[in-house]
């Protein structure tokens, strides 16, 4: 089965299970989840960079 067919089948199943009124709410929740994950992944690199800079500053002070 083609991946496109699987996506269409999944969307059709969601439509049957939740109905047309709930799909926008599900899409909104999924979009917020993806955004939070991306923001969280972006923040991980920033924290590591801050730790490296703090360690370098501590080494300079000693």
PDB file of N, CA, C, O and CB in Angstrom:
ATOM      1  N   UNK A   1       0.843  -1.181   0.000  1.00  0.00           N
ATOM      2  CA  UNK A   1       0.000   0.000   0.000  1.00  0.00           C
ATOM      3  C   UNK A   1       0.892   1.248   0.000  1.00  0.00           C
ATOM      4  O   UNK A   1       1.896   1.304   0.710  1.00  0.00           O
ATOM      5  CB  UNK A   1      -0.961  -0.004   1.227  1.00  0.00           C
ATOM      6  N   UNK A   2       0.527   2.206  -0.773  1.00  0.00           N
ATOM      7  CA  UNK A   2       1.250   3.468  -0.909  1.00  0.00           C
ATOM      8  C   UNK A   2       1.081   4.301   0.379  1.00  0.00           C
ATOM      9  O   UNK A   2       0.003   4.291   0.974  1.00  0.00           O
ATOM     10  CB  UNK A   2       0.739   4.264  -2.157  1.00  0.00           C
ATOM     11  N   UNK A   3       2.131   5.019   0.815  1.00  0.00           N
ATOM     12  CA  UNK A   3       1.985   5.857   2.022  1.00  0.00           C
ATOM     13  C   UNK A   3       0.859   6.881   1.904  1.00  0.00           C
ATOM     14  O   UNK A   3       0.212   7.211   2.898  1.00  0.00           O
ATOM     15  CB  UNK A   3       3.288   6.580   2.309  1.00  0.00           C
ATOM     16  N   UNK A   4       0.627   7.378   0.704  1.00  0.00           N
ATOM     17  CA  UNK A   4      -0.471   8.330   0.516  1.00  0.00           C
ATOM     18  C   UNK A   4      -1.815   7.679   0.837  1.00  0.00           C
ATOM     19  O   UNK A   4      -2.702   8.309   1.412  1.00  0.00           O
ATOM     20  CB  UNK A   4      -0.474   8.872  -0.926  1.00  0.00           C
ATOM     21  N   UNK A   5      -1.951   6.405   0.455  1.00  0.00           N
ATOM     22  CA  UNK A   5      -3.194   5.695   0.745  1.00  0.00           C
ATOM     23  C   UNK A   5      -3.375   5.493   2.246  1.00  0.00           C
ATOM     24  O   UNK A   5      -4.491   5.575   2.761  1.00  0.00           O
ATOM     25  CB  UNK A   5      -3.213   4.343   0.026  1.00  0.00           C
ATOM     26  N   UNK A   6      -2.285   5.233   2.937  1.00  0.00           N
ATOM     27  CA  UNK A   6      -2.370   5.053   4.386  1.00  0.00           C
ATOM     28  C   UNK A   6      -2.792   6.341   5.083  1.00  0.00           C
ATOM     29  O   UNK A   6      -3.587   6.314   6.022  1.00  0.00           O
ATOM     30  CB  UNK A   6      -1.030   4.576   4.941  1.00  0.00           C
ATOM     31  N   UNK A   7      -2.258   7.463   4.622  1.00  0.00           N
ATOM     32  CA  UNK A   7      -2.630   8.758   5.206  1.00  0.00           C
ATOM     33  C   UNK A   7      -4.107   9.041   4.966  1.00  0.00           C
ATOM     34  O   UNK A   7      -4.819   9.478   5.870  1.00  0.00           O
ATOM     35  CB  UNK A   7      -1.766   9.896   4.612  1.00  0.00           C
ATOM     36  N   UNK A   8      -4.559   8.789   3.747  1.00  0.00           N
ATOM     37  CA  UNK A   8      -5.969   9.021   3.427  1.00  0.00           C
ATOM     38  C   UNK A   8      -6.870   8.095   4.249  1.00  0.00           C
ATOM     39  O   UNK A   8      -7.921   8.522   4.726  1.00  0.00           O
ATOM     40  CB  UNK A   8      -6.222   8.811   1.919  1.00  0.00           C
ATOM     41  N   UNK A   9      -6.470   6.841   4.415  1.00  0.00           N
ATOM     42  CA  UNK A   9      -7.267   5.899   5.206  1.00  0.00           C
ATOM     43  C   UNK A   9      -7.323   6.342   6.665  1.00  0.00           C
ATOM     44  O   UNK A   9      -8.371   6.241   7.302  1.00  0.00           O
ATOM     45  CB  UNK A   9      -6.686   4.473   5.102  1.00  0.00           C
ATOM     46  N   UNK A  10      -6.203   6.830   7.198  1.00  0.00           N
ATOM     47  CA  UNK A  10      -6.178   7.302   8.583  1.00  0.00           C
ATOM     48  C   UNK A  10      -7.090   8.514   8.757  1.00  0.00           C
ATOM     49  O   UNK A  10      -7.832   8.595   9.736  1.00  0.00           O
ATOM     50  CB  UNK A  10      -4.742   7.652   9.007  1.00  0.00           C
ATOM     51  N   UNK A  11      -7.039   9.450   7.820  1.00  0.00           N
ATOM     52  CA  UNK A  11      -7.909  10.626   7.902  1.00  0.00           C
ATOM     53  C   UNK A  11      -9.379  10.237   7.810  1.00  0.00           C
ATOM     54  O   UNK A  11     -10.222  10.787   8.519  1.00  0.00           O
ATOM     55  CB  UNK A  11      -7.563  11.622   6.793  1.00  0.00           C
ATOM     56  N   UNK A  12      -9.678   9.285   6.930  1.00  0.00           N
ATOM     57  CA  UNK A  12     -11.058   8.818   6.797  1.00  0.00           C
ATOM     58  C   UNK A  12     -11.521   8.144   8.087  1.00  0.00           C
ATOM     59  O   UNK A  12     -12.655   8.348   8.521  1.00  0.00           O
ATOM     60  CB  UNK A  12     -11.189   7.845   5.608  1.00  0.00           C
ATOM     61  N   UNK A  13     -10.649   7.342   8.700  1.00  0.00           N
ATOM     62  CA  UNK A  13     -10.998   6.677   9.956  1.00  0.00           C
ATOM     63  C   UNK A  13     -11.243   7.707  11.056  1.00  0.00           C
ATOM     64  O   UNK A  13     -12.189   7.571  11.831  1.00  0.00           O
ATOM     65  CB  UNK A  13      -9.884   5.698  10.379  1.00  0.00           C
ATOM     66  N   UNK A  14     -10.396   8.735  11.129  1.00  0.00           N
ATOM     67  CA  UNK A  14     -10.601   9.793  12.126  1.00  0.00           C
ATOM     68  C   UNK A  14     -11.923  10.511  11.903  1.00  0.00           C
ATOM     69  O   UNK A  14     -12.618  10.856  12.859  1.00  0.00           O
ATOM     70  CB  UNK A  14      -9.448  10.800  12.083  1.00  0.00           C
ATOM     71  N   UNK A  15     -12.267  10.733  10.646  1.00  0.00           N
ATOM     72  CA  UNK A  15     -13.535  11.386  10.329  1.00  0.00           C
ATOM     73  C   UNK A  15     -14.706  10.528  10.793  1.00  0.00           C
ATOM     74  O   UNK A  15     -15.686  11.043  11.331  1.00  0.00           O
ATOM     75  CB  UNK A  15     -13.640  11.662   8.819  1.00  0.00           C
ATOM     76  N   UNK A  16     -14.603   9.224  10.584  1.00  0.00           N
ATOM     77  CA  UNK A  16     -15.679   8.334  11.016  1.00  0.00           C
ATOM     78  C   UNK A  16     -15.772   8.249  12.536  1.00  0.00           C
ATOM     79  O   UNK A  16     -16.871   8.215  13.091  1.00  0.00           O
ATOM     80  CB  UNK A  16     -15.474   6.944  10.435  1.00  0.00           C
ATOM     81  N   UNK A  17     -14.630   8.215  13.209  1.00  0.00           N
ATOM     82  CA  UNK A  17     -14.625   8.043  14.665  1.00  0.00           C
ATOM     83  C   UNK A  17     -15.071   9.311  15.379  1.00  0.00           C
ATOM     84  O   UNK A  17     -15.940   9.260  16.250  1.00  0.00           O
ATOM     85  CB  UNK A  17     -13.232   7.639  15.147  1.00  0.00           C
ATOM     86  N   UNK A  18     -14.489  10.440  15.020  1.00  0.00           N
ATOM     87  CA  UNK A  18     -14.728  11.674  15.769  1.00  0.00           C
ATOM     88  C   UNK A  18     -15.785  12.576  15.156  1.00  0.00           C
ATOM     89  O   UNK A  18     -16.339  13.429  15.850  1.00  0.00           O
ATOM     90  CB  UNK A  18     -13.458  12.435  15.891  1.00  0.00           C
ATOM     91  N   UNK A  19     -16.070  12.412  13.900  1.00  0.00           N
ATOM     92  CA  UNK A  19     -17.060  13.242  13.244  1.00  0.00           C
ATOM     93  C   UNK A  19     -16.472  14.566  12.797  1.00  0.00           C
ATOM     94  O   UNK A  19     -15.391  14.952  13.242  1.00  0.00           O
ATOM     95  CB  UNK A  19     -18.232  13.480  14.161  1.00  0.00           C
ATOM     96  N   UNK A  20     -17.178  15.263  11.923  1.00  0.00           N
ATOM     97  CA  UNK A  20     -16.646  16.509  11.352  1.00  0.00           C
ATOM     98  C   UNK A  20     -16.543  17.654  12.355  1.00  0.00           C
ATOM     99  O   UNK A  20     -15.772  18.588  12.137  1.00  0.00           O
ATOM    100  CB  UNK A  20     -17.509  16.944  10.206  1.00  0.00           C
ATOM    101  N   UNK A  21     -17.297  17.603  13.441  1.00  0.00           N
ATOM    102  CA  UNK A  21     -17.258  18.697  14.414  1.00  0.00           C
ATOM    103  C   UNK A  21     -16.013  18.663  15.287  1.00  0.00           C
ATOM    104  O   UNK A  21     -15.546  19.714  15.726  1.00  0.00           O
ATOM    105  CB  UNK A  21     -18.484  18.650  15.289  1.00  0.00           C
ATOM    106  N   UNK A  22     -15.469  17.487  15.546  1.00  0.00           N
ATOM    107  CA  UNK A  22     -14.306  17.349  16.425  1.00  0.00           C
ATOM    108  C   UNK A  22     -12.980  17.471  15.680  1.00  0.00           C
ATOM    109  O   UNK A  22     -11.956  17.731  16.311  1.00  0.00           O
ATOM    110  CB  UNK A  22     -14.359  16.019  17.138  1.00  0.00           C
ATOM    111  N   UNK A  23     -12.964  17.292  14.365  1.00  0.00           N
ATOM    112  CA  UNK A  23     -11.702  17.311  13.623  1.00  0.00           C
ATOM    113  C   UNK A  23     -10.941  18.628  13.752  1.00  0.00           C
ATOM    114  O   UNK A  23      -9.723  18.586  13.929  1.00  0.00           O
ATOM    115  CB  UNK A  23     -11.966  17.035  12.171  1.00  0.00           C
ATOM    116  N   UNK A  24     -11.583  19.791  13.676  1.00  0.00           N
ATOM    117  CA  UNK A  24     -10.807  21.030  13.869  1.00  0.00           C
ATOM    118  C   UNK A  24     -10.157  21.119  15.248  1.00  0.00           C
ATOM    119  O   UNK A  24      -9.041  21.623  15.373  1.00  0.00           O
ATOM    120  CB  UNK A  24     -11.704  22.236  13.664  1.00  0.00           C
ATOM    121  N   UNK A  25     -10.839  20.637  16.274  1.00  0.00           N
ATOM    122  CA  UNK A  25     -10.265  20.645  17.622  1.00  0.00           C
ATOM    123  C   UNK A  25      -9.069  19.707  17.704  1.00  0.00           C
ATOM    124  O   UNK A  25      -8.066  20.032  18.339  1.00  0.00           O
ATOM    125  CB  UNK A  25     -11.322  20.244  18.661  1.00  0.00           C
ATOM    126  N   UNK A  26      -9.171  18.543  17.064  1.00  0.00           N
ATOM    127  CA  UNK A  26      -8.054  17.595  17.060  1.00  0.00           C
ATOM    128  C   UNK A  26      -6.865  18.166  16.300  1.00  0.00           C
ATOM    129  O   UNK A  26      -5.721  18.027  16.731  1.00  0.00           O
ATOM    130  CB  UNK A  26      -8.483  16.256  16.440  1.00  0.00           C
ATOM    131  N   UNK A  27      -7.137  18.810  15.164  1.00  0.00           N
ATOM    132  CA  UNK A  27      -6.060  19.424  14.386  1.00  0.00           C
ATOM    133  C   UNK A  27      -5.375  20.535  15.158  1.00  0.00           C
ATOM    134  O   UNK A  27      -4.152  20.669  15.112  1.00  0.00           O
ATOM    135  CB  UNK A  27      -6.598  19.968  13.075  1.00  0.00           C
ATOM    136  N   UNK A  28      -6.158  21.326  15.862  1.00  0.00           N
ATOM    137  CA  UNK A  28      -5.606  22.411  16.675  1.00  0.00           C
ATOM    138  C   UNK A  28      -4.725  21.856  17.791  1.00  0.00           C
ATOM    139  O   UNK A  28      -3.636  22.372  18.040  1.00  0.00           O
ATOM    140  CB  UNK A  28      -6.737  23.270  17.269  1.00  0.00           C
ATOM    141  N   UNK A  29      -5.190  20.815  18.455  1.00  0.00           N
ATOM    142  CA  UNK A  29      -4.412  20.203  19.534  1.00  0.00           C
ATOM    143  C   UNK A  29      -3.120  19.593  18.991  1.00  0.00           C
ATOM    144  O   UNK A  29      -2.066  19.709  19.616  1.00  0.00           O
ATOM    145  CB  UNK A  29      -5.247  19.126  20.258  1.00  0.00           C
ATOM    146  N   UNK A  30      -3.200  18.948  17.836  1.00  0.00           N
ATOM    147  CA  UNK A  30      -2.011  18.357  17.229  1.00  0.00           C
ATOM    148  C   UNK A  30      -1.015  19.438  16.830  1.00  0.00           C
ATOM    149  O   UNK A  30       0.189  19.271  17.026  1.00  0.00           O
ATOM    150  CB  UNK A  30      -2.394  17.512  16.009  1.00  0.00           C
ATOM    151  N   UNK A  31      -1.501  20.538  16.276  1.00  0.00           N
ATOM    152  CA  UNK A  31      -0.621  21.639  15.897  1.00  0.00           C
ATOM    153  C   UNK A  31       0.084  22.246  17.100  1.00  0.00           C
ATOM    154  O   UNK A  31       1.273  22.557  17.030  1.00  0.00           O
ATOM    155  CB  UNK A  31      -1.408  22.710  15.172  1.00  0.00           C
ATOM    156  N   UNK A  32      -0.635  22.419  18.203  1.00  0.00           N
ATOM    157  CA  UNK A  32      -0.021  22.956  19.423  1.00  0.00           C
ATOM    158  C   UNK A  32       1.030  21.997  19.971  1.00  0.00           C
ATOM    159  O   UNK A  32       2.073  22.423  20.467  1.00  0.00           O
ATOM    160  CB  UNK A  32      -1.093  23.229  20.491  1.00  0.00           C
ATOM    161  N   UNK A  33       0.747  20.698  19.877  1.00  0.00           N
ATOM    162  CA  UNK A  33       1.707  19.702  20.353  1.00  0.00           C
ATOM    163  C   UNK A  33       2.986  19.755  19.545  1.00  0.00           C
ATOM    164  O   UNK A  33       4.081  19.736  20.107  1.00  0.00           O
ATOM    165  CB  UNK A  33       1.107  18.300  20.290  1.00  0.00           C
ATOM    166  N   UNK A  34       2.856  19.821  18.222  1.00  0.00           N
ATOM    167  CA  UNK A  34       4.036  19.891  17.356  1.00  0.00           C
ATOM    168  C   UNK A  34       4.826  21.159  17.643  1.00  0.00           C
ATOM    169  O   UNK A  34       6.056  21.124  17.689  1.00  0.00           O
ATOM    170  CB  UNK A  34       3.629  19.840  15.869  1.00  0.00           C
ATOM    171  N   UNK A  35       4.135  22.278  17.836  1.00  0.00           N
ATOM    172  CA  UNK A  35       4.819  23.541  18.133  1.00  0.00           C
ATOM    173  C   UNK A  35       5.575  23.459  19.454  1.00  0.00           C
ATOM    174  O   UNK A  35       6.706  23.935  19.554  1.00  0.00           O
ATOM    175  CB  UNK A  35       3.811  24.698  18.178  1.00  0.00           C
ATOM    176  N   UNK A  36       4.957  22.859  20.467  1.00  0.00           N
ATOM    177  CA  UNK A  36       5.622  22.721  21.766  1.00  0.00           C
ATOM    178  C   UNK A  36       6.847  21.830  21.673  1.00  0.00           C
ATOM    179  O   UNK A  36       7.865  22.106  22.308  1.00  0.00           O
ATOM    180  CB  UNK A  36       4.655  22.160  22.802  1.00  0.00           C
ATOM    181  N   UNK A  37       6.761  20.769  20.892  1.00  0.00           N
ATOM    182  CA  UNK A  37       7.911  19.879  20.725  1.00  0.00           C
ATOM    183  C   UNK A  37       9.040  20.615  20.027  1.00  0.00           C
ATOM    184  O   UNK A  37      10.198  20.509  20.434  1.00  0.00           O
ATOM    185  CB  UNK A  37       7.521  18.618  19.928  1.00  0.00           C
ATOM    186  N   UNK A  38       8.713  21.361  18.981  1.00  0.00           N
ATOM    187  CA  UNK A  38       9.751  22.122  18.267  1.00  0.00           C
ATOM    188  C   UNK A  38      10.380  23.177  19.166  1.00  0.00           C
ATOM    189  O   UNK A  38      11.599  23.351  19.165  1.00  0.00           O
ATOM    190  CB  UNK A  38       9.163  22.790  17.015  1.00  0.00           C
ATOM    191  N   UNK A  39       9.554  23.879  19.932  1.00  0.00           N
ATOM    192  CA  UNK A  39      10.086  24.885  20.858  1.00  0.00           C
ATOM    193  C   UNK A  39      10.974  24.227  21.907  1.00  0.00           C
ATOM    194  O   UNK A  39      12.018  24.766  22.275  1.00  0.00           O
ATOM    195  CB  UNK A  39       8.938  25.658  21.542  1.00  0.00           C
ATOM    196  N   UNK A  40      10.560  23.077  22.378  1.00  0.00           N
ATOM    197  CA  UNK A  40      11.355  22.357  23.363  1.00  0.00           C
ATOM    198  C   UNK A  40      12.687  21.901  22.803  1.00  0.00           C
ATOM    199  O   UNK A  40      13.705  21.954  23.494  1.00  0.00           O
ATOM    200  CB  UNK A  40      10.591  21.170  23.878  1.00  0.00           C
ATOM    201  N   UNK A  41      12.688  21.453  21.553  1.00  0.00           N
ATOM    202  CA  UNK A  41      13.933  21.005  20.938  1.00  0.00           C
ATOM    203  C   UNK A  41      14.853  22.187  20.670  1.00  0.00           C
ATOM    204  O   UNK A  41      16.073  22.052  20.770  1.00  0.00           O
ATOM    205  CB  UNK A  41      13.649  20.247  19.636  1.00  0.00           C
ATOM    206  N   UNK A  42      14.298  23.328  20.335  1.00  0.00           N
ATOM    207  CA  UNK A  42      15.115  24.524  20.131  1.00  0.00           C
ATOM    208  C   UNK A  42      15.732  24.969  21.452  1.00  0.00           C
ATOM    209  O   UNK A  42      16.874  25.427  21.480  1.00  0.00           O
ATOM    210  CB  UNK A  42      14.271  25.665  19.521  1.00  0.00           C
ATOM    211  N   UNK A  43      15.002  24.839  22.521  1.00  0.00           N
ATOM    212  CA  UNK A  43      15.486  25.252  23.830  1.00  0.00           C
ATOM    213  C   UNK A  43      16.593  24.363  24.367  1.00  0.00           C
ATOM    214  O   UNK A  43      17.406  24.816  25.173  1.00  0.00           O
ATOM    215  CB  UNK A  43      14.354  25.275  24.799  1.00  0.00           C
ATOM    216  N   UNK A  44      16.644  23.113  23.944  1.00  0.00           N
ATOM    217  CA  UNK A  44      17.668  22.189  24.435  1.00  0.00           C
ATOM    218  C   UNK A  44      19.045  22.667  24.028  1.00  0.00           C
ATOM    219  O   UNK A  44      19.967  22.650  24.844  1.00  0.00           O
ATOM    220  CB  UNK A  44      17.423  20.768  23.907  1.00  0.00           C
ATOM    221  N   UNK A  45      19.207  23.088  22.801  1.00  0.00           N
ATOM    222  CA  UNK A  45      20.505  23.578  22.339  1.00  0.00           C
ATOM    223  C   UNK A  45      20.918  24.848  23.049  1.00  0.00           C
ATOM    224  O   UNK A  45      22.104  25.049  23.314  1.00  0.00           O
ATOM    225  CB  UNK A  45      20.475  23.817  20.850  1.00  0.00           C
ATOM    226  N   UNK A  46      19.966  25.710  23.363  1.00  0.00           N
ATOM    227  CA  UNK A  46      20.273  26.962  24.050  1.00  0.00           C
ATOM    228  C   UNK A  46      20.790  26.691  25.459  1.00  0.00           C
ATOM    229  O   UNK A  46      21.723  27.350  25.918  1.00  0.00           O
ATOM    230  CB  UNK A  46      19.032  27.865  24.105  1.00  0.00           C
ATOM    231  N   UNK A  47      20.188  25.727  26.140  1.00  0.00           N
ATOM    232  CA  UNK A  47      20.622  25.396  27.500  1.00  0.00           C
ATOM    233  C   UNK A  47      22.040  24.850  27.499  1.00  0.00           C
ATOM    234  O   UNK A  47      22.844  25.204  28.362  1.00  0.00           O
ATOM    235  CB  UNK A  47      19.668  24.379  28.137  1.00  0.00           C
ATOM    236  N   UNK A  48      22.352  23.992  26.540  1.00  0.00           N
ATOM    237  CA  UNK A  48      23.697  23.422  26.473  1.00  0.00           C
ATOM    238  C   UNK A  48      24.727  24.503  26.174  1.00  0.00           C
ATOM    239  O   UNK A  48      25.827  24.483  26.727  1.00  0.00           O
ATOM    240  CB  UNK A  48      23.762  22.320  25.407  1.00  0.00           C
ATOM    241  N   UNK A  49      24.379  25.443  25.307  1.00  0.00           N
ATOM    242  CA  UNK A  49      25.287  26.537  24.985  1.00  0.00           C
ATOM    243  C   UNK A  49      25.529  27.398  26.220  1.00  0.00           C
ATOM    244  O   UNK A  49      26.658  27.819  26.473  1.00  0.00           O
ATOM    245  CB  UNK A  49      24.724  27.391  23.833  1.00  0.00           C
ATOM    246  N   UNK A  50      24.477  27.660  26.987  1.00  0.00           N
ATOM    247  CA  UNK A  50      24.618  28.464  28.201  1.00  0.00           C
ATOM    248  C   UNK A  50      25.519  27.760  29.208  1.00  0.00           C
ATOM    249  O   UNK A  50      26.317  28.409  29.884  1.00  0.00           O
ATOM    250  CB  UNK A  50      23.241  28.747  28.827  1.00  0.00           C
ATOM    251  N   UNK A  51      25.399  26.455  29.314  1.00  0.00           N
ATOM    252  CA  UNK A  51      26.240  25.700  30.245  1.00  0.00           C
ATOM    253  C   UNK A  51      27.699  25.788  29.828  1.00  0.00           C
ATOM    254  O   UNK A  51      28.576  25.965  30.674  1.00  0.00           O
ATOM    255  CB  UNK A  51      25.795  24.229  30.314  1.00  0.00           C
ATOM    256  N   UNK A  52      27.966  25.666  28.535  1.00  0.00           N
ATOM    257  CA  UNK A  52      29.343  25.747  28.041  1.00  0.00           C
ATOM    258  C   UNK A  52      29.916  27.123  28.319  1.00  0.00           C
ATOM    259  O   UNK A  52      31.063  27.235  28.754  1.00  0.00           O
ATOM    260  CB  UNK A  52      29.405  25.436  26.533  1.00  0.00           C
ATOM    261  N   UNK A  53      29.135  28.186  28.074  1.00  0.00           N
ATOM    262  CA  UNK A  53      29.611  29.547  28.323  1.00  0.00           C
ATOM    263  C   UNK A  53      29.858  29.773  29.815  1.00  0.00           C
ATOM    264  O   UNK A  53      30.843  30.408  30.191  1.00  0.00           O
ATOM    265  CB  UNK A  53      28.598  30.577  27.791  1.00  0.00           C
ATOM    266  N   UNK A  54      28.970  29.257  30.663  1.00  0.00           N
ATOM    267  CA  UNK A  54      29.150  29.406  32.106  1.00  0.00           C
ATOM    268  C   UNK A  54      30.401  28.672  32.575  1.00  0.00           C
ATOM    269  O   UNK A  54      31.134  29.175  33.426  1.00  0.00           O
ATOM    270  CB  UNK A  54      27.917  28.885  32.859  1.00  0.00           C
ATOM    271  N   UNK A  55      30.644  27.502  32.031  1.00  0.00           N
ATOM    272  CA  UNK A  55      31.831  26.735  32.413  1.00  0.00           C
ATOM    273  C   UNK A  55      33.100  27.457  31.991  1.00  0.00           C
ATOM    274  O   UNK A  55      34.085  27.472  32.729  1.00  0.00           O
ATOM    275  CB  UNK A  55      31.792  25.335  31.792  1.00  0.00           C
ATOM    276  N   UNK A  56      33.078  28.056  30.807  1.00  0.00           N
ATOM    277  CA  UNK A  56      34.240  28.801  30.329  1.00  0.00           C
ATOM    278  C   UNK A  56      34.474  30.032  31.200  1.00  0.00           C
ATOM    279  O   UNK A  56      35.620  30.372  31.492  1.00  0.00           O
ATOM    280  CB  UNK A  56      34.053  29.213  28.854  1.00  0.00           C
ATOM    281  N   UNK A  57      33.414  30.693  31.613  1.00  0.00           N
ATOM    282  CA  UNK A  57      33.546  31.874  32.471  1.00  0.00           C
ATOM    283  C   UNK A  57      34.091  31.473  33.838  1.00  0.00           C
ATOM    284  O   UNK A  57      34.912  32.191  34.409  1.00  0.00           O
ATOM    285  CB  UNK A  57      32.186  32.594  32.625  1.00  0.00           C
ATOM    286  N   UNK A  58      33.648  30.343  34.366  1.00  0.00           N
ATOM    287  CA  UNK A  58      34.165  29.860  35.653  1.00  0.00           C
ATOM    288  C   UNK A  58      35.649  29.530  35.557  1.00  0.00           C
ATOM    289  O   UNK A  58      36.408  29.808  36.485  1.00  0.00           O
ATOM    290  CB  UNK A  58      33.382  28.621  36.117  1.00  0.00           C
ATOM    291  N   UNK A  59      36.061  28.949  34.456  1.00  0.00           N
ATOM    292  CA  UNK A  59      37.470  28.596  34.268  1.00  0.00           C
ATOM    293  C   UNK A  59      38.330  29.856  34.182  1.00  0.00           C
ATOM    294  O   UNK A  59      39.459  29.871  34.674  1.00  0.00           O
ATOM    295  CB  UNK A  59      37.650  27.739  32.996  1.00  0.00           C
ATOM    296  N   UNK A  60      37.801  30.914  33.557  1.00  0.00           N
ATOM    297  CA  UNK A  60      38.545  32.173  33.446  1.00  0.00           C
ATOM    298  C   UNK A  60      38.700  32.841  34.810  1.00  0.00           C
ATOM    299  O   UNK A  60      39.715  33.488  35.070  1.00  0.00           O
ATOM    300  CB  UNK A  60      37.840  33.128  32.468  1.00  0.00           C
ATOM    301  N   UNK A  61      37.705  32.691  35.682  1.00  0.00           N
ATOM    302  CA  UNK A  61      37.742  33.316  37.002  1.00  0.00           C
ATOM    303  C   UNK A  61      38.780  32.659  37.910  1.00  0.00           C
ATOM    304  O   UNK A  61      39.339  33.309  38.794  1.00  0.00           O
ATOM    305  CB  UNK A  61      36.366  33.247  37.653  1.00  0.00           C
ATOM    306  N   UNK A  62      39.030  31.397  37.693  1.00  0.00           N
ATOM    307  CA  UNK A  62      39.951  30.674  38.573  1.00  0.00           C
ATOM    308  C   UNK A  62      41.331  30.947  38.122  1.00  0.00           C
ATOM    309  O   UNK A  62      42.285  30.443  38.714  1.00  0.00           O
ATOM    310  CB  UNK A  62      39.679  29.166  38.589  1.00  0.00           C
TER     311      UNK A  62
END
